[in-house]
Amino acid sequence: MENLTEEQIAEHLKSLAGWSFAGNAIERHFDFKNFLRAMWFVNAVGYIAEAMNHHPDITIHYNQVTLRIWTHDTGGLTERDFRLAQNIDDMQAQETK
C-alpha cells in the first residue's frame, strides 16, 4: 500500500468533518457526556478496527477521546486510514440519531 501525497490527504480531509492532518497521521478529538459514553465509543471503535484489521491509537481522558490513525507499516497515510476514519464517523453518526 502506497502513502498518499499531501494533496491527496488534503482532498480526503474535505470529506471528513473534524479530522485534521497531524504529522504523519490524521487525528480527531471527541467529547462525550461522561466516562461511560466515552468507553462505549472506544469499544465500538475497537470492533470496527478489529474488523478492518487496522487499529488507531486511542487516548482517553475521562470523557474525551482522541483517535490518531496512520498506516504503521508504511509510516504514513494510505487510503486505508481514511476508510477507517469514515467508518468511525458513520458509526458515530448512527449513534447520535
C-alpha positions as CSV (number, residue, x, y, z in Angstrom):
1,M,0.0,0.0,0.0
2,E,1.3,3.4,-1.0
3,N,1.4,6.5,1.1
4,L,-0.8,9.4,-0.1
5,T,0.7,12.7,-1.1
6,E,-0.1,15.9,0.9
7,E,-2.5,16.9,-1.9
8,Q,-4.4,13.6,-1.7
9,I,-4.5,13.9,2.1
10,A,-6.0,17.4,1.8
11,E,-8.6,16.2,-0.7
12,H,-9.6,13.2,1.6
13,L,-9.9,15.5,4.6
14,K,-12.5,17.6,2.9
15,S,-15.0,14.8,3.3
16,L,-14.2,14.1,7.0
17,A,-15.5,16.6,9.4
18,G,-13.4,17.2,12.5
19,W,-10.3,15.3,11.3
20,S,-7.0,17.0,10.9
21,F,-3.6,16.2,9.5
22,A,-1.1,15.9,12.3
23,G,2.4,14.9,11.4
24,N,2.2,11.5,9.7
25,A,-1.4,10.8,10.8
26,I,-5.0,12.0,10.9
27,E,-6.5,12.9,14.2
28,R,-9.9,13.7,15.7
29,H,-11.0,14.6,19.2
30,F,-14.4,13.5,20.6
31,D,-16.2,14.8,23.7
32,F,-18.9,12.8,25.5
33,K,-21.3,13.4,28.3
34,N,-19.5,11.1,30.7
35,F,-16.9,8.4,31.0
36,L,-19.3,5.6,30.2
37,R,-20.2,7.1,26.9
38,A,-16.6,7.6,26.1
39,M,-15.9,4.0,26.8
40,W,-18.8,2.8,24.8
41,F,-17.4,4.8,21.8
42,V,-13.9,3.3,22.4
43,N,-15.3,-0.2,22.4
44,A,-17.3,0.4,19.2
45,V,-14.1,1.8,17.6
46,G,-12.4,-1.4,18.7
47,Y,-14.9,-3.6,16.9
48,I,-14.6,-1.5,13.7
49,A,-10.8,-1.5,13.9
50,E,-10.6,-5.3,14.5
51,A,-13.0,-6.0,11.6
52,M,-10.7,-3.9,9.3
53,N,-7.5,-5.3,10.9
54,H,-6.4,-1.6,11.2
55,H,-6.0,-0.1,14.6
56,P,-5.9,3.6,15.7
57,D,-4.0,5.0,18.6
58,I,-6.6,5.9,21.3
59,T,-6.1,8.4,24.1
60,I,-8.8,8.5,26.8
61,H,-9.1,11.3,29.3
62,Y,-12.3,10.8,31.3
63,N,-15.0,11.9,28.8
64,Q,-12.6,12.9,26.0
65,V,-11.2,10.5,23.4
66,T,-8.6,11.3,20.7
67,L,-8.1,9.0,17.8
68,R,-4.9,9.0,15.8
69,I,-4.8,7.0,12.6
70,W,-2.0,6.1,10.2
71,T,-0.6,3.0,8.5
72,H,2.1,1.8,10.7
73,D,3.6,-0.5,8.0
74,T,4.3,2.5,5.7
75,G,4.9,5.2,8.3
76,G,2.3,7.5,6.6
77,L,-1.2,7.8,5.5
78,T,-2.9,5.5,3.0
79,E,-6.4,5.0,1.6
80,R,-7.0,2.5,4.4
81,D,-6.7,5.2,7.1
82,F,-9.4,7.3,5.5
83,R,-11.7,4.3,5.2
84,L,-11.3,3.6,8.9
85,A,-11.9,7.3,9.8
86,Q,-15.1,7.2,7.6
87,N,-16.3,4.0,9.2
88,I,-15.8,5.6,12.7
89,D,-17.7,8.7,11.6
90,D,-20.5,6.6,10.1
91,M,-20.9,4.7,13.4
92,Q,-20.8,7.9,15.4
93,A,-23.5,9.5,13.2
94,Q,-25.8,6.5,13.6
95,E,-25.3,6.5,17.4
96,T,-26.3,10.2,17.6
97,K,-29.5,9.8,15.7
